[in-house]
């Protein structure tokens, strides 16, 4: 068997709208108003702390203590409204269905906290399509350490060295490199134009092409 493991934010779904809303909730609580906008989607997909740091730096008010204090507030706000602005990327579930039909095991390895990732995938109605889900806090380490990727693969009953990671960032590229497995980076996210410079084994412009790409990189039996 072989496995196809997906990153979540910016790979399976555009989650930036709900993430930005949670960050702006924090900035409003600080009395700063809405600091981040749609143009900050790429920042949002790099996580809550990055959003807080970016907003505070933009206003020349960067303070690590403030970031630490508001990060739990951001997570609470995000959990309360996690999916109203989030959409799956076109064709992703059709590609996953095709891969499953071919015999590939399917999982998720994300740097979103596991509980939030579970909640989001349930809200989107697609959790059952994934045989495993490993989040930022599932293990003591997170991507780009390769162990979460290996764990997501092991939970599928697949040899950890027989997987492909589909992602959207340097973190995903570095995770796959550390694991010694191929990476496929999507080009339709906010940072898509930067993916070619990371030299993944494949770039993906459209999910319709993913089954062919995966078969070429990791043929079954």
KOLTILUM-119704 format. One line per 2 residues: number of its first residue (from 1); their letters; for each residue x, y, z of N, C-alpha, C. Coordinates in steps of 0.001 Angstrom, whole numbers, plus 500000, padded with zeros to 6 digits. Layout:
BEGIN
NUM	A	X:Y:Z:X:Y:Z:X:Y:Z; ...
! end
This chain:
BEGIN
1	XX	500828:498800:500000:500000:500000:500000:500865:501254:500000; 500254:502351:499635:500901:503658:499701:499877:504664:500197
3	XX	500366:505780:500706:499476:506782:501290:499708:508149:500671; 498637:508900:500552:498709:510300:500168:498260:511108:501381
5	XX	499167:511909:501926:498904:512700:503129:498785:514165:502723; 497746:514821:503190:497473:516202:502834:497690:517139:504018
7	XX	498309:518264:503745:498208:519406:504642:496751:519880:504591; 496336:520725:505525:494948:521176:505551:494822:522618:505045
9	XX	495280:523583:505861:495095:524997:505526:495873:525359:504264; 495178:525857:503271:495826:526267:502039:496066:525136:501068
11	XX	495746:523906:501476:495935:522737:500616:494602:522065:500327; 493922:521605:501364:492587:521051:501190:491532:522150:501099
13	XX	491713:523203:501860:490691:524237:501945:491322:525613:502133; 490609:526619:501641:490981:528009:501914:490315:528397:503222
15	XX	491089:528374:504287:490589:528665:505634:490889:530100:506058; 491446:530891:505150:491977:532200:505539:490911:533142:506076
17	XX	489702:533097:505528:488673:534026:505968:488321:533869:507430; 488145:532635:507886:487809:532405:509290:488996:532670:510208
19	XX	490196:532374:509726:491385:532677:510530:491570:534176:510700; 491404:534941:509627:491546:536397:509705:490479:537000:510616
21	XX	489280:536457:510561:488211:536958:511432:488564:536747:512897; 489157:535596:513218:489546:535331:514605:490662:536278:515050
23	XX	491614:536550:514157:492687:537486:514506:492136:538883:514714; 491243:539314:513835:490682:540661:513985:489818:540782:515229
25	XX	489222:539688:515674:488520:539692:516960:489485:540089:518079; 490698:539526:518019:491715:539867:519024:492139:541322:518916
27	XX	492370:541800:517707:492807:543185:517539:491726:544163:517986; 490472:543834:517738:489386:544706:518227:489358:544719:519751
29	XX	489627:543548:520354:489655:543478:521816:490787:544319:522384; 491861:544466:521610:492977:545322:522016:492681:546803:521777
31	XX	491554:547100:521128:491217:548478:520805:491861:548978:519533; 492283:548048:518666:493019:548422:517459:492166:548358:516201
33	XX	490958:547831:516310:490117:547679:515136:490550:546486:514295; 489974:546368:513103:490354:545288:512182:491681:545646:511513
35	XX	492693:544845:511766:494040:545157:511292:494379:544395:510009; 493910:543152:509901:494238:542314:508760:493078:542264:507775
37	XX	493413:542154:506484:492402:542094:505448:492603:540899:504537; 491779:540814:503501:491826:539672:502592:493195:539507:501948
39	XX	493915:540616:501789:495245:540540:501193:496245:539813:502094; 495861:539550:503330:496726:538852:504277:496417:537357:504352
41	XX	495764:536816:503325:495411:535393:503337:496636:534510:503519; 497729:534861:502874:498948:534069:503016:499477:534054:504437
43	XX	499357:535185:505130:499754:535266:506535:498862:534364:507380; 497559:534406:507118:496602:533612:507890:496931:532132:507827
45	XX	497326:531662:506644:497575:530240:506473:498875:529795:507133; 499619:530739:507695:500833:530391:508442:500585:530357:509945
47	XX	499318:530539:510347:498975:530285:511737:498603:531501:512557; 498035:531229:513732:497523:532277:514596:498584:533216:515126
49	XX	499678:532675:515585:500735:533537:516124:501306:534452:515037; 501433:533929:513829:501946:534750:512738:500993:535902:512438
51	XX	499684:535649:512480:498726:536728:512265:498835:537804:513335; 498942:537386:514586:499064:538362:515666:500357:539167:515539
53	XX	501455:538485:515246:502733:539185:515097:502684:540169:513931; 502108:539743:512823:502051:540600:511642:501221:541846:511913
55	XX	500067:541681:512531:499221:542829:512822:499862:543804:513784; 500456:543275:514840:501086:544153:515823:502312:544850:515237
57	XX	503074:544128:514433:504241:544738:513788:503806:545849:512847; 502726:545641:512134:502211:546638:511195:501876:547943:511912
59	XX	501454:547833:513154:501090:549014:513943:502219:549466:514862; 503394:548866:514687:504560:549180:515507:504275:548931:516980
61	XX	503541:547849:517270:503198:547502:518647:503549:546050:518970; 504512:545496:518254:504865:544102:518466:505360:543867:519885
63	XX	504772:542864:520547:505117:542524:521925:504828:541035:522087; 505869:540245:522328:505683:538800:522457:504709:538440:523568
65	XX	504702:539226:524644:503794:538939:525749:502339:539099:525309; 502077:540088:524465:500716:540287:523947:500325:539121:523038
67	XX	501257:538687:522208:500994:537534:521345:500663:536309:522188; 501445:536064:523223:501203:534906:524082:499858:535011:524791
69	XX	499493:536219:525199:498238:536402:525920:497032:536210:525010; 497146:536658:523777:495988:536633:522881:495889:535370:522033
71	XX	496933:534570:521981:496841:533367:521157:495696:532451:521613; 495534:532188:522919:494376:531383:523336:493045:532063:523021
73	XX	493000:533381:523080:491775:534116:522729:491449:533900:521256; 492487:533945:520425:492304:533705:518996:491768:532290:518743
75	XX	492342:531308:519393:491889:529935:519200:490435:529770:519622; 490046:530422:520711:488663:530334:521178:487711:530980:520163
77	XX	488098:532141:519655:487264:532821:518662:487163:531986:517391; 488263:531381:516998:488273:530560:515780:487386:529334:515954
79	XX	487473:528676:517098:486655:527491:517346:485166:527828:517319; 484821:529047:517735:483413:529466:517768:482857:529755:516385
81	XX	483721:529989:515415:483273:530307:514043:484345:529818:513084; 484416:528498:512916:485569:527882:512252:485359:527622:510771
83	XX	484107:527644:510313:483884:527169:508945:482958:528032:508102; 482469:529148:508629:481466:529908:507872:482040:530575:506633
85	XX	483341:530816:506598:483986:531459:505447:484961:530519:504735; 485008:529272:505159:485979:528306:504637:485371:527483:503511
87	XX	486160:527273:502455:485703:526463:501330:486784:525466:500922; 486362:524260:500580:487271:523281:500008:487691:523744:498621
89	XX	488920:523442:498243:489370:523818:496913:488657:522975:495851; 488381:523552:494695:487639:522833:493655:488321:521522:493260
91	XX	487522:520477:493206:488012:519191:492731:488756:518344:493738; 488961:518864:494941:489804:518116:495882:489156:516801:496306
93	XX	487861:516816:496589:487232:515586:497062:487072:514572:495934; 486899:515050:494721:486844:514131:493582:488201:513445:493390
95	XX	489284:514215:493561:490624:513634:493437:490874:512610:494533; 490447:512916:495744:490635:511990:496861:489830:510711:496631
97	XX	488618:510846:496120:487802:509676:495816:488479:508805:494763; 489048:509442:493739:489736:508687:492687:490955:507960:493242
99	XX	491719:508632:494101:492893:507998:494707:492486:506826:495595; 491438:506996:496360:490951:505913:497217:490514:504722:496377
101	XX	489830:504998:495277:489383:503919:494399:490564:503160:493800; 491686:503858:493601:492883:503216:493062:493605:502373:494107
103	XX	493289:502597:495396:493911:501818:496454:494832:502589:497372; 494921:503903:497189:495756:504715:498069:495022:504997:499381
105	XX	495759:504953:500492:495230:505381:501785:495382:506899:501893; 494441:507555:502557:494380:509009:502568:494404:509530:504005
107	XX	495285:510501:504298:495350:511071:505637:495648:512559:505610; 495671:513144:506796:495948:514575:506975:497077:514733:507981
109	XX	498017:515622:507666:499066:516033:508603:499114:517554:508572; 498682:518190:509641:498516:519637:509673:499180:520241:510897
111	XX	499541:521504:510800:500017:522235:511970:498900:523024:512638; 497665:522727:512293:496516:523221:513054:496339:522287:514254
113	XX	495985:522811:515426:495729:521921:516566:494738:520819:516190; 494989:519616:516668:494208:518457:516240:492707:518646:516459
115	XX	492329:519167:517631:490909:519335:517917:490221:520272:516930; 490902:521361:516580:490329:522304:515613:490265:521685:514223
117	XX	491283:520921:513861:491270:520249:512559:490122:519253:512482; 489931:518480:513541:488811:517540:513583:487480:518286:513456
119	XX	487333:519371:514207:486094:520150:514172:485822:520687:512769; 486860:521211:512130:486677:521791:510810:486288:520731:509786
121	XX	486980:519608:509790:486671:518575:508804:485271:517999:509019; 484847:517912:510275:483471:517489:510553:482481:518524:510027
123	XX	482761:519802:510282:481872:520866:509813:481739:520855:508296; 482842:520579:507615:482833:520561:506152:482226:519279:505592
125	XX	481972:518314:506477:481321:517080:506066:482205:516100:505321; 483528:516196:505519:484435:515346:504741:485381:514525:505618
127	XX	485176:514526:506927:486121:513831:507809:486261:512362:507464; 485162:511720:507053:485198:510285:506801:486052:509911:505597
129	XX	486429:510884:504779:487260:510588:503606:488722:510376:503976; 489086:510667:505222:490482:510614:505657:490638:509572:506759
131	XX	491543:508637:506533:491728:507561:507485:492547:507939:508701; 493256:509062:508638:494045:509523:509780:494084:511039:509781
133	XX	494314:511599:510960:494487:513043:511103:495459:513287:512246; 496582:513895:511927:497596:514260:512922:497745:515774:512903
135	XX	497592:516398:514078:497662:517851:514178:498939:518327:514843; 498986:519636:515091:500192:520247:515655:500514:519730:517050
137	XX	499470:519361:517793:499662:518953:519181:499423:517467:519402; 499310:516692:518332:499120:515247:518478:500359:514592:519073
139	XX	501527:515050:518645:502816:514540:519101:503597:515680:519761; 504697:515383:520417:505502:516469:521003:506165:517356:519953
141	XX	506230:516910:518702:506846:517688:517619:505813:517942:516537; 506092:518922:515677:505196:519264:514584:506018:519461:513315
143	XX	505336:519529:512166:506065:519821:510919:506873:521097:511087; 508103:521158:510543:508710:520270:509551:509418:519031:510083
145	XX	509321:518747:511378:509790:517448:511848:509012:516379:511088; 509668:515331:510604:508948:514340:509797:508061:513396:510596
147	XX	508204:513376:511909:507485:512372:512693:505960:512484:512571; 505352:513687:512565:503900:513734:512360:503467:513136:511019
149	XX	504258:513356:509972:503952:512748:508681:504030:511230:508772; 505084:510729:509412:505205:509285:509599:504023:508733:510400
151	XX	503616:509461:511442:502514:508994:512286:501206:508960:511513; 500958:509995:510703:499741:510004:509889:499712:508814:508938
153	XX	500882:508411:508453:500978:507277:507546:500831:505958:508297; 501495:505847:509443:501389:504618:510241:499953:504341:510654
155	XX	499221:505385:510989:497829:505204:511421:496941:504674:510295; 497424:504739:509086:496704:504174:507946:497117:502730:507683
157	XX	498064:502219:508483:498571:500875:508271:499530:500778:507109; 500202:501886:506797:501095:501965:505646:502515:502225:506126
159	XX	503495:501646:505444:504909:501909:505717:505157:503417:505606; 505716:504061:506638:505924:505514:506606:506749:506006:505429
161	XX	507581:505142:504870:508403:505567:503735:507649:505482:502412; 506408:505025:502459:505629:504857:501231:504472:505841:501225
163	XX	504822:507114:501218:503791:508143:501209:504237:509336:500375; 503275:510178:500071:503492:511449:499396:502812:512519:500243
165	XX	503449:513669:500383:502846:514776:501110:502409:515848:500122; 501128:516200:500168:500577:517281:499349:500416:518500:500245
167	XX	501071:519606:499883:501035:520787:500734:501103:522068:499951; 501375:523161:500672:501336:524481:500037:502402:525425:500560
169	XX	503447:524895:501181:504389:525803:501839:505779:525196:501937; 506728:526046:502349:508072:525557:502606:508073:524566:503764
171	XX	507165:524727:504710:507072:523773:505808:506774:522372:505288; 505846:522272:504352:505514:520970:503788:506675:520420:502966
173	XX	507303:521283:502188:508455:520825:501395:509566:520310:502314; 509835:521041:503389:510907:520638:504300:510546:519375:505075
175	XX	509266:519202:505377:508821:517978:506052:509061:516767:505173; 508642:516873:503910:508826:515753:502989:510304:515460:502771
177	XX	511100:516511:502645:512540:516316:502444:513151:515594:503648; 512778:516027:504856:513306:515381:506061:512857:513930:506161
179	XX	511673:513643:505633:511147:512276:505670:511691:511406:504554; 512280:512032:503535:512791:511279:502402:511704:510777:501478
181	XX	510586:511544:501388:509471:511149:500522:509138:512304:499578; 508410:512037:498493:508088:513100:497546:507079:514101:498110
183	XX	507165:515330:497614:506167:516344:497943:505535:516873:496665; 504259:517202:496771:503508:517866:495708:502997:519168:496304
185	XX	503343:520293:495704:502919:521587:496232:501890:522222:495306; 500772:522659:495882:499709:523279:495095:500076:524726:494782
187	XX	499650:525189:493625:499996:526535:493173:498809:527490:493205; 497652:527026:493679:496457:527874:493641:496190:528590:494963
189	XX	497069:528405:495959:496918:529118:497220:497524:530506:497150; 497435:531275:498243:497944:532650:498254:499425:532776:497921
191	XX	500207:531740:498215:501657:531785:497953:502048:530911:496774; 501091:530622:495900:501319:529677:494818:502482:530010:493920
193	XX	502700:531312:493693:503769:531693:492779:505155:531398:493350; 505220:531142:494651:506514:530871:495293:506867:529383:495331
195	XX	505940:528516:494947:506138:527084:495142:507224:526496:494240; 507344:526985:493015:508325:526405:492092:509737:526533:492634
197	XX	510037:527637:493331:511380:527858:493863:511745:526835:494934; 510760:526176:495517:511022:525170:496551:511405:523821:495959
199	XX	511273:523687:494647:511684:522486:493914:511082:521196:494479; 509760:521142:494588:509134:519880:494978:509224:518871:493833
201	XX	508858:517647:494115:508847:516639:493053:507776:516941:492003; 506718:517649:492411:505687:518043:491446:504966:519287:491939
203	XX	504500:520083:490993:503615:521213:491266:502219:520838:490786; 501199:521344:491479:499825:520996:491129:499016:522265:490925
205	XX	498570:522462:489680:497754:523627:489350:496265:523356:489494; 495879:522087:489447:494460:521719:489443:494339:520326:490051
207	XX	493397:520145:490969:493255:518847:491620:492885:517729:490654; 492339:518069:489494:492000:517040:488518:493228:516239:488096
209	XX	494405:516857:488185:495638:516196:487770:496279:515367:488879; 495791:515459:490107:496494:514809:491219:496603:513299:491082
211	XX	495552:512561:490714:495723:511107:490601:496843:510699:489648; 496972:511404:488542:498044:511100:487594:499412:511406:488192
213	XX	499515:512542:488902:500776:512931:489532:501187:511905:490587; 500242:511503:491417:500541:510546:492480:500963:509200:491901
215	XX	500258:508737:490894:500595:507451:490277:502008:507458:489714; 502420:508600:489152:503770:508695:488592:504836:508698:489678
217	XX	504559:509356:490798:505559:509483:491861:505597:508277:492778; 504456:507623:492948:504372:506522:493922:503412:505468:493392
219	XX	503833:504721:492385:502932:503703:491820:502638:502599:492832; 501431:502057:492762:501042:500979:493646:501558:499652:493108
221	X	502031:498793:494059:502384:497417:493824:502829:497105:492452
! end
